Amino acid sequence: MYSDEIELPFDSIESAQDFMHVLAETVLDAMKDLNREHQMAVRDGLERRAKAIELAQFKAKMLSCYVHKSRIALNDLRMLRRLILNERLTVEKAMAAGD
């Protein structure tokens, strides 16, 4: 397999945004599951399990925040790319019109 044939998982900002969207949904689903598990552990008097789930909830919330920040950064990069490309196209059109 040639290096040109290898498909990169994030060959564009948009594909990275798609991945982050899926990751955000997955983290949200996991947080819902953890909430249910925590309620059951508390109800059943499983204090140690409840504490472990609380830690997992905290880590999932941290991950959710990181994903959210990453999505914002990717969106900013996409907007900047559009601005840069649009400016470049505008300059090229102006130069072509001046010739």
C-alpha positions in Angstrom: 0.0 0.0 0.0 1.4 3.4 -1.0 1.4 6.3 1.4 -1.0 8.1 -1.0 -3.5 5.3 -0.6 -3.5 5.4 3.2 -6.7 7.1 4.4 -6.1 9.5 7.2 -8.9 9.7 9.8 -8.7 13.5 10.0 -7.9 14.6 6.5 -9.9 17.8 7.0 -11.1 20.1 9.7 -14.7 18.9 8.8 -13.8 15.2 9.4 -12.3 16.1 12.8 -15.5 18.1 13.6 -17.5 15.0 12.7 -15.4 12.9 15.0 -15.8 15.4 17.9 -19.5 15.4 17.4 -19.7 11.6 17.7 -17.4 11.7 20.7 -19.5 14.4 22.4 -22.6 12.2 21.9 -20.8 9.2 23.2 -19.6 11.0 26.3 -23.2 12.3 26.9 -24.6 8.8 26.7 -21.9 7.5 29.1 -22.7 10.3 31.5 -26.4 9.3 31.4 -25.5 5.6 32.1 -23.2 6.7 34.9 -26.0 8.7 36.5 -28.3 5.7 36.4 -25.6 3.4 37.8 -24.9 6.0 40.6 -28.6 6.1 41.5 -28.7 2.3 41.8 -25.5 2.1 43.8 -26.9 4.7 46.3 -30.2 3.0 46.5 -28.6 -0.4 47.1 -26.2 1.1 49.8 -23.1 0.4 47.8 -21.1 3.4 49.0 -17.7 2.4 47.6 -19.3 1.7 44.1 -21.1 5.1 44.3 -17.9 6.9 45.1 -16.1 5.2 42.2 -19.0 6.2 39.9 -18.8 9.8 41.1 -15.1 9.8 40.1 -16.1 8.4 36.7 -18.8 11.1 36.4 -16.2 13.8 37.2 -13.8 12.5 34.6 -16.5 12.2 32.0 -17.5 15.8 32.7 -13.9 16.9 32.3 -13.8 15.0 28.9 -17.0 16.7 27.9 -15.5 20.1 28.6 -12.4 19.3 26.6 -14.5 18.0 23.7 -16.6 21.2 23.8 -13.4 23.4 23.7 -12.0 21.3 20.9 -15.1 21.7 18.9 -15.0 25.5 19.3 -11.3 25.5 18.3 -12.0 23.5 15.2 -14.9 25.8 14.3 -12.6 28.8 14.7 -10.0 27.1 12.5 -12.6 26.4 9.8 -13.7 30.0 9.9 -10.2 31.3 9.7 -9.4 29.0 6.8 -12.5 30.4 4.9 -11.4 33.9 5.6 -7.8 33.2 4.4 -8.9 31.4 1.3 -11.5 34.1 0.5 -8.9 36.8 0.9 -6.5 34.9 -1.3 -9.2 34.5 -4.0 -10.1 38.2 -3.7 -6.4 39.2 -4.2 -6.0 36.8 -7.1 -9.1 38.1 -8.8 -8.0 41.7 -8.3 -4.5 40.9 -9.8 -6.2 39.1 -12.7 -8.5 42.0 -13.4 -5.5 44.4 -13.3 -3.6 42.5 -16.0 
